[in-house]
Amino acid sequence: MVDIALVAALLYQVYKLLKGSVAIKIFLGFLSIYLIYLLVRALRMELLSSILGQFMGVGVIAAIIIFAPEIRKFLLLIGKSSLLSSDNIWRDAVFFWRKRENGTFNISPIIDASKILAGSNTGALMVISKSTELKFYAESGDILDAELSKRLLIAIFNKYSPLHDGAVIIHNGKIKAARCILPVTEREVPAQFGLRHRAAIGMSEATDAIVLVVSEETGQLSITKNGKVLHNMSFQEVRETINDYLNNEEVDSKFEDLQEYELKKKRKLAMTSKT
């Protein structure tokens, strides 16, 4: 029973990682081929069995190559929930002689800059990380390592600034880099989400950071985490969510899955059309 429960939990986590992405269709394709292979072997079709058998022999290597991003997310999920992860309370018990780093800092410059950017419909993309500096992504842009300030953020995202096209990475009260390139999600997203939102979702899938988006079209604010999104947020909600994240408080329950968000939107439209 324990064995079955663990396998069921593993399959559920794999399903959560693949849900809503192109990878789920590839996975179903692999599963279909495997079922056909079992069927032709049971029917003693030797020639077809040998052909499919050769395909299944290299299937593991092919799956690793095809599902590399999903495998990375799965390992990241295990790392974040392990005993030695920075978010786990047992880490302090194991390394009790080490002082736990406090990732909090004054986020008022982020909120104040967001108000001005949203008011002028200026698009912005801010990655806020509490655990790492995200050097791999920071090196894709221009390294600044500057103190966080409202004026600097506004200057970076000014439409005529050479640094505005891309994301800003913020860690430990500093702007580590600007004009950074973020990974774009391969999942299906609502039609009103543009490339900036897709990059924010992709970054939150690949790392444990949260990403703040200021929409260029509507001026609305969104935050993404773990591939989920909070859309059309007030400035107070943005402040509370970022502070909760930096203080290691539970924020995942606030976020909506993309499919759930799309369903809610369709229900609202249906109710509006009826009235």
C-alpha positions in Angstrom: 0.0 0.0 0.0 2.9 2.4 0.8 4.5 1.5 -2.5 1.3 2.2 -4.5 0.7 5.5 -2.6 4.3 6.7 -3.4 3.9 5.8 -7.1 0.5 7.6 -7.2 2.1 10.7 -5.6 5.0 10.6 -8.0 2.6 10.3 -11.0 0.5 13.1 -9.7 3.5 15.4 -9.4 4.6 14.5 -13.0 1.1 15.3 -14.2 1.1 18.7 -12.5 4.4 19.5 -14.2 3.2 18.4 -17.6 -0.4 19.7 -17.4 -1.2 22.5 -19.8 2.1 22.1 -21.8 3.0 20.5 -25.1 4.9 17.8 -23.2 1.7 16.2 -22.0 0.8 15.4 -25.7 4.3 13.9 -26.3 3.9 11.9 -23.1 0.6 10.5 -24.3 2.2 9.6 -27.6 5.0 7.7 -25.9 2.3 5.9 -23.7 0.3 5.0 -26.8 3.4 3.5 -28.5 4.2 1.5 -25.4 0.6 0.1 -25.2 0.8 -0.9 -28.9 4.1 -2.6 -28.2 2.6 -4.6 -25.4 -0.4 -5.5 -27.7 1.7 -6.7 -30.7 4.0 -8.7 -28.3 0.9 -10.4 -26.8 -0.3 -11.2 -30.3 3.2 -12.6 -31.2 3.7 -10.2 -34.2 7.5 -10.8 -34.3 8.5 -8.3 -37.0 6.4 -5.4 -35.5 7.5 -6.4 -32.0 11.2 -6.2 -33.0 10.8 -2.8 -34.6 8.9 -1.3 -31.7 11.3 -3.0 -29.3 14.2 -1.2 -30.9 12.3 2.1 -30.5 11.5 1.3 -26.8 15.2 0.5 -26.2 16.2 4.1 -26.9 13.0 5.5 -25.5 14.6 6.4 -22.2 17.3 8.4 -23.8 14.8 10.1 -26.1 12.5 10.9 -23.2 15.4 12.5 -21.2 16.2 14.8 -24.2 12.6 15.7 -25.0 11.5 16.2 -21.4 14.7 18.0 -20.2 12.8 21.2 -19.1 10.2 19.1 -17.2 12.9 17.0 -15.6 14.7 20.2 -14.5 11.4 21.5 -12.9 10.9 18.2 -11.1 14.4 18.2 -9.7 13.9 21.8 -8.7 10.7 20.8 -6.9 12.5 18.1 -5.0 15.3 20.5 -4.1 12.9 23.1 -2.8 11.2 20.5 -0.6 14.3 18.7 0.6 15.6 18.8 4.2 18.5 21.0 3.2 16.6 23.5 1.2 16.6 27.1 2.3 12.9 27.1 2.7 12.8 24.1 5.0 12.6 24.6 8.8 14.8 21.5 9.3 17.8 23.2 7.6 18.3 25.3 10.7 18.2 22.3 12.9 20.9 20.5 10.8 23.1 23.6 10.4 22.3 25.1 13.7 25.6 27.0 13.9 24.9 28.9 10.7 22.9 32.1 10.8 20.0 31.9 8.4 20.2 34.7 5.8 17.4 37.2 5.9 16.3 38.0 2.4 14.0 40.9 3.3 14.6 44.4 2.2 12.7 47.6 1.6 10.4 47.0 -1.4 8.9 50.5 -1.4 11.1 51.5 -4.5 9.5 48.6 -6.4 6.0 49.6 -5.5 6.6 53.4 -6.1 8.1 52.7 -9.5 5.3 50.3 -10.4 2.7 53.1 -9.7 4.5 55.5 -12.1 5.1 52.8 -14.8 1.5 51.6 -14.6 0.1 55.1 -14.7 2.0 55.8 -17.9 1.3 52.3 -19.4 5.0 51.6 -19.5 5.8 47.9 -19.6 8.1 46.4 -17.0 9.4 43.0 -15.9 11.0 42.6 -12.5 12.4 39.3 -11.2 12.6 39.2 -7.4 14.7 36.4 -5.9 15.3 35.7 -2.2 17.6 32.6 -2.4 20.1 33.2 -5.3 21.4 36.0 -7.5 20.3 34.1 -10.6 23.7 34.6 -12.2 22.9 32.5 -15.3 20.0 34.9 -16.2 21.8 38.0 -15.0 24.7 37.4 -17.3 22.3 37.3 -20.3 21.8 41.1 -19.7 23.9 44.0 -18.4 25.3 43.6 -14.9 24.6 46.7 -12.7 24.8 45.6 -9.0 23.2 48.9 -8.1 21.2 49.9 -5.0 17.5 49.5 -5.5 15.8 52.8 -6.1 12.6 54.1 -7.7 14.3 56.5 -10.1 16.7 53.8 -11.4 13.8 51.4 -12.1 11.9 54.2 -13.9 15.0 55.1 -15.9 15.6 51.5 -16.9 12.1 50.8 -18.1 11.7 54.2 -19.9 10.7 53.5 -23.5 13.8 55.3 -24.8 16.2 53.6 -22.5 18.6 51.0 -24.1 18.0 48.8 -21.0 14.2 48.7 -21.1 13.9 45.7 -23.4 14.1 42.8 -21.0 13.9 42.0 -17.3 15.5 43.4 -14.2 16.8 41.0 -11.6 16.5 42.1 -8.0 18.2 40.3 -5.1 18.9 41.4 -1.5 18.0 45.0 -2.1 20.1 45.4 -5.2 19.4 45.6 -8.9 21.8 42.9 -10.1 21.2 43.2 -13.8 19.0 44.7 -16.5 18.0 43.8 -20.0 18.0 40.1 -19.0 16.6 37.4 -21.2 14.1 35.1 -19.5 12.9 31.7 -20.6 9.4 31.7 -22.2 6.8 29.2 -21.1 5.7 26.5 -23.5 2.3 26.1 -21.9 -0.9 27.5 -23.3 -1.7 30.8 -21.7 -4.7 33.1 -21.9 -4.9 35.2 -25.1 -4.6 38.5 -23.3 -1.2 37.6 -21.9 1.6 38.8 -24.2 5.3 37.9 -24.4 6.1 39.8 -21.2 3.7 37.6 -19.2 4.9 34.4 -21.0 8.4 35.2 -20.0 7.3 35.9 -16.4 5.5 32.5 -16.2 8.5 30.7 -17.8 10.9 32.3 -15.3 8.7 31.3 -12.3 8.6 27.7 -13.7 12.4 27.5 -14.0 13.3 29.2 -10.7 11.8 29.8 -7.2 11.7 33.6 -7.8 8.5 35.6 -8.2 8.1 38.0 -11.2 6.3 41.3 -11.3 4.8 42.3 -14.6 3.5 45.8 -15.5 1.3 45.5 -18.7 2.1 47.9 -21.4 -1.4 47.7 -22.9 -3.5 48.0 -19.7 -1.1 49.1 -17.0 -2.3 46.2 -14.8 0.0 44.5 -12.4 0.5 40.7 -12.3 2.8 38.4 -10.2 3.8 34.9 -11.2 5.2 32.1 -9.1 5.7 28.4 -9.8 4.0 28.8 -13.2 0.9 30.3 -11.6 -0.3 33.9 -11.8 -2.1 36.6 -9.8 -3.6 39.1 -12.3 -4.9 42.6 -12.1 -3.5 43.2 -8.6 -3.7 46.4 -6.5 -0.5 48.0 -5.3 -1.3 46.9 -1.7 -1.7 43.3 -2.8 1.6 43.5 -4.7 3.3 44.8 -1.5 1.8 42.1 0.7 2.6 39.3 -1.7 6.3 40.3 -2.2 6.8 40.8 1.6 5.2 37.4 2.4 7.5 35.8 -0.2 10.6 37.5 1.2 9.6 36.6 4.7 9.3 32.9 3.8 5.5 32.9 4.4 3.1 30.7 2.4 2.0 32.5 -0.8 1.4 29.6 -3.2 -2.3 29.3 -2.1 -2.9 32.8 -3.4 -1.9 32.0 -7.0 -4.2 30.6 -9.7 -3.3 28.0 -12.2 -3.5 29.2 -15.8 -6.3 26.8 -16.7 -8.3 27.8 -13.6 -7.8 31.4 -14.5 -9.1 30.7 -18.0 -12.1 28.9 -16.7 -13.0 31.7 -14.4 -12.7 34.2 -17.2 -15.0 32.1 -19.4 -17.6 31.9 -16.6 -17.5 35.7 -16.1 -18.0 36.2 -19.9 -20.9 33.7 -19.9 -22.6 35.5 -17.0 -22.0 38.9 -18.6 -23.6 37.7 -21.9 -26.6 36.3 -20.1 -27.2 39.6 -18.3 
